[in-house]
Amino acid sequence: MGICPSSNAEVKPIAKKNSHSHSGQIYNQKHDLSESYENLQNLSQSQKLMINKELKENADDNVEDEDLSHIKNLQIICQDNDTNEQLKIACPNNHPYKWYTDLSFYYYGQNKGWSWNCILCKEKYSTAGWHCRECSVELCLSCSSSADPSNKLKSPVLCCLRDHKLRWSLSTCAYYQEKKSMKYLFTCFVCKKSYQEPSWNCPLCSFDICLACARDKGLNPPRDLLICTNQHSLKYTNTLDNMIKCSICKDSTNKRVYLCETCNFYMCYACATDRFTEMVGHPGLRCTNSCTNKGKNIYLSICPIEGYRKKSKKLLTCMSCGTLDMKSAYICIKCYQCYCLDCGRLIEEFIEKVVGRKCENKHELDWHNTSCTGDDSYVCSICEKDKICGVFYCSSCMKNYCVKDVVSLNYS
């Protein structure tokens, strides 16, 4: 949801759109963190009309006709909501775009891959973005500035104090315990409470925002399993006045509950913890066997590794780096393939970032966690090392690129 600018703010002329400025850009919030968490006052109606007028008049001449029509459809819509107005942008059919973090899972669940193309710049992404569910069209973060040159229409992107974008992290607590010899928990920067759950995290700064505080800012996990039977997001409360019965396990409690007040649905913290372990950030993070359970995809879970070593009677090494030194790991609970915390984080991040990157012959690369040739492993075309954990693959050139070497490809 966008944040409306102050009614007293200056409305600057809209610069012409640079058709070459979209690729790989991430909106950088240049403001004080505490200020970024507060809603500003509404934009005046005259300012909205001025922006819409200039928006239509200043479309880039170099953009193709079909794109030009979409630029003119990037209207700022004013929707009354009793006490205030909310600033929004609309798709070509005039439906307001909404910010979705689950786009990669949404399309993957429809067997359409895990990427999407911005309707304006045509670039491919596998991240959160502006999306119209009714029309299945998307607008990237960079192109959304076409509708709001003052950058006041803010997507719910959270940053740390150093302006690093926060990523959904399934492994935050396990990482702090294993890599930094800390307790298995983190402290939320916003509410100052400690949690044993995933977080929105900056690994460089050890900065975290909890799931509940992020929800308050309009940001849900990419794979949100804390939902009721009617798909409503659950809210967290530390205590309740009365005892309730968990809708999952039927145990009674009045502490640490996730609930949907609309549906009278309750989830105790123990049941929520079971779901936390499966809330990975990207659908590409799977085993090479692409395991399923009752027809549903099994994604890797964060779990202590020792129990699975005893269960499988195997050493269980990281599929990427081969290390045995793991207390917790990203693991497939069916076939026991696993990644250490470092490699799991790296692969998840790179699958998301490298989508749309091209090989030296300008062909798009795709991540494959299973061999395209039927082999059990791959050989990276750069380092020539055998990889069993998946690679970025060019189907035209028949070349493989491992996670660590794909960064050397700067072709766009």
N, C-alpha and C positions, 0 to 999 in steps of 0.2 A: 504494500500500500504506500502510495506516495505521501510526502509530508508537504503541506502547503506553505509557500513562502509568506512572509509578512506582507500585509496589505500596504505597508509603507515602503516596501522595497522598490528599488529602482528597476524598471523593466528595460533591459538593454536590447538593442537591435540584434536580430538573429543573424549570425554569420552563415555564409553559404556552407552547405554540407560538403565535406571532403570525402569523396567516394573511396579513397585509399587509406582512410584513417581508422578503419574498424578492426582490422585483424588483431586478435589477441589483447585488445585493450580491456582493462579492468578499471571500473570507476574508483577514483582515489578520493576519499573524503578528507578535504583539507579544512578541518575545523576541530575545535576542542571536543574531546570525547563526551564529556558530560553534557555539553550543549547539543551534541548530535542525538541524544536520547530524549530530547524534548520536542514536542510538536510546536510549530510556529503558527502564527495567525494566518487566516485565510487570504488568498489572493483576491483582489477586488475584481468585480465583473468586467470593468473597463480594461484592466490589465490582461485578463484572459482573452478578451476580444482583440486587443492589440497584438498579443502573441500569436493568436490564430491567424490574424491578417498577415503579419509578417512571415509566418511560417509558410503560407501558401505562395507568397510573392518571392521568396528567397530560396527556392529549391535549386539544387545544383544542376546546371545545364548538362553536365557530363553523365548524369544518371540516366539509365534506360527508361523508356516511357512507362513500362509497367511499375518500375520502382518510383518514378515521379508521381504516379497516381497514388502510391502508398504514402509517400511523404505528405501529400496534401490531405491524406486521411488520418494523419497523426494528430488528431484533434485533442485539445485539452477539454475534458468533459467536466462540467460542474454538476455534482449530484447532491441534492439537499439531504441532510441527515439530521433533521430536527434543529440542532443547535449550531451546526457548522457545515462547511462544504468540504468535500474531498476532491483533490486534484487527481485526475486520471488521464490515461491515454487510451485510445480505442483502436481496434483492428479495422481492416477495410470495410467490414460489415457493421461498423459502429458499435461493436461489443467492447466494453472496457477490458483492457488487458489486466491480468493479475500476475503477481510475482509468484512463481512456482519453483521450489527447490527440488521437486521430484521428477523433472522432465525425463531424465535418463531412465529411471525406473518405469515411468509412464509408457514410454515408447517400447522399452524392452519387453514389458508385459504384453504388448500387442504384436510381438515378433517383428518389430520394425527397427531393430538395432537400438542403440542407446544414444544416438546423436540427433540433432535437429539443425535446420538451416534457418538463419535469420531471413525474414521475408524481405528485408531491405538490402542488406549488404551481401547476402547469399553465403556468408561464411558459415562453416560448420562448427557446432559447439556440442559439448556434453556436460553442461553446467546448468545452474539455475538460470532463469530468464523470464521475460514478460511473455505471457501465453494466453491464448484464447481457447478454452476447452471446446467451445461450440464449433469453432472453425478449424481447430488444430493448426494454428499459425503462431509463430514466435517472433519476438523482437529482442535482439541482444541488448545488453546493458549500454554499450557504446552508442548504438543507433537510437536508443530512447531519448538521448539528449536532443534529437531533432525536434521533439515535441516540447522540450523544456530547456532552452539554452542557458538559463540561469542555474541549472543543476539543482533546482529546488524540489523537483519531483523525485524523491529519493526512494530507491529500492531498499528493502530491509537488509542491506549488507553491513555486517558488523566488522569493525576493525579494532586492533589493539591500540595502545597509547602511541605506538610508533607508526601507525597507519598501515600495518600489515593486515591483509584480509584474513578473517577467521575462517577456518575450515571445520566442518563437522568431523569430529574425531571419536571413533569407537574405542581407541586404545589409550586415552588420556591417563586414566588411573594406573593401568598396567605399565605404561611407559614411565610415569613418575616413580613407581615402585622399583622397576627393574633397572632403569637407566640412571636415575638420580637418587636412589636409595631413600626415597620419601615414602610416606604412608600411602596406602592404596586409596587416594582421594584427591580432590582438587577443591580450591576455594573460588567461588564465583566472584568476579570483580564487581558485579552490580549489587547483588544482595548480601555479599560477604559470608554466605553460608557454605559449608563443606558438603560435598556429594561424592558418592561412589557410583558414578554413571558416566555415559559419554558426555562430551561437552563441545561447545564451539571454541576452538583452540588455536592459538598461535604458538607453534613449537619453538620458534626462535626466542620468544619472550616469556614462555611459560605463562601465558595469559589465557584465562578461561572465562566463559560466560555459560551459565547452566541452561539446561533445556527450557525450564520454566521462564526464565528472564528473557531468553531469545524468543519464545512464543509471544511474550508480551510485546515484543518489537515486530511481530509479524513474520518471524522466521521459524519454520518447522524443519525437522530433520529430512534429508533426502528420501530415506525409507522410514516412514513414520509408522511404527507398530503400536504406539500408545494412542489407540483410537477405540471408540466404542463400536457396537455392532452396526451403528448407522454411519460409521466413518467420520464421526466428529472427533476432533483432537481433544485429548484429556488434559485437564488442568491439575496441577499438583497442590496439595495442601498438607501441612505438617500435622495438624490435629483437626479432629471433628468433634462436635458437641456430643454426638451420639455414636454408639457402636454401629457399624455397617457390615454387611456380608459381601465379601469379594465376589464379583460376578464371574470370576474365572475358577478359583479354587474353593469358593464357598466358606473360607475361614472368616472369622469375625475380627474386626480391628477398628480403631479410631485414630490411628496414627499413620503418617507417611502414606497417603492414599492419592492415587490419580483418579479423577472422576469426571463424568459428564453429567452436569446438573439437568440438562434437557431430557436425557434418557434415563436418569437415575442409574447410571452404570458406574461401577466402582472397580478399581484394580488395586490390590494391595501391593506394597513395595516389593515383596518377594516375587510375585508374578511379573511385575514390571521389570525387575532385574533379569529375569529369564529372557525377556524380549529385548532388553538393552544389548545383549551379546550378539544379536542378529541384525542390528540396525546399521549395516555397513553404509558407506558413503557413495558407493558406485556399483552398479550391477556387473561390471567387468571383473570384480574381485571374486573369482570363483576358482575351484580346483580344475585341473586339466581334464578330469572325467566328466565335468558338467553334471554333477550328481543332482538328482531330483528326489522328492519324497511326495508320493501321492499326486504326481503330475506337476508339482510346484518346484521351482528352482531352489536349490540349496546354496545360499551364499556363505562365505566364510564367517565364522564367529570368533570373537575374542574369548579365549578360555585359558585357564592354567593348563600347562602342557603335560604335567606329570601323570595325571589321571588317564589321559589318552594314550600315553606311552605304555602304561600297565594294561590298558584295555586292548590295545593293538598288538602288544608284545613286540614293538618295534622301537628303534631309537628316535624316529621322527626328527629329521633334520629339515632345515629351511630349504625349500625348493629352489630358491634364488641364490643364496650365498653359501648354503651347505652347513651353516653353524648348528652345533648341538646345544650351545649355551643359551637356552631359552627357558624362562619361567612361565611366560604366557606367550601365546601365538595366535595368529589368524589361522584357523583350522577348519577343515571340512569335517563335520561330525559324522559323516557317513564313510568316507574313504581315508580320512586322517591325513591327507596332504595338508601341508602347512607352510606359512611364511613367518619369519621372525618379525618383531614389531617394526624394525627399521625398514625391511624390505616390503612388508605389507603396506605401510604408509606410503612408501615411495611409488610402488606400483599403482596404488589407488589414485594418487595425485597425478601421475604421469598419464594414465589412461584418460583422465579428464582433460589434461592440458594438451596432449599431443593429437587429439582428435582434430582432423583437418590438416595436419602437417603433411608435407609432401616429401617424396624421395628426390634424388638428384635429377630424375627425369620428370619431375613435377606430377607424379601420380600420388593420389591420396593414400595414406597409410591407415591400416585398421589393426586394432588389437585382437590377437587370437590367443586364447588360453589353451586351445587344442590344436594339434598340427593340421595344416591344410593338406598335407601330402600323405596323411595316414601314419606317419612315423610317431614314435614316442617322444621325440625331442626335436629341437631346432638347432641350427648353427647360425650365429649372428654373422652377417655379411661384413661387419667392420672388425670386431675383435676375434672372429672365427672360433669363438668358444661355444661349446655345446650347451644349450639352454633347455631345461625341462619345465620351466614355469610360464612359458608363453612369450610371445614377441610381437612387435609391431611389424606388419606384413604388407608388402606391395604385391598385389596379385598380378600386375602387369609385368613387373621385372622379376617376379619370383624371388624376392630378396627379403631377408629377415633382419630386424634391428632390435637388439636387446634394450631394456629400459635405460641402462646407463649410457649406451652409445647413441640412442636416438636423439639426444640433445645436440649432437654435432650436426644434425641436419637442419639447416637454417633456410630451407626452401619454402616459399609460401605461394 
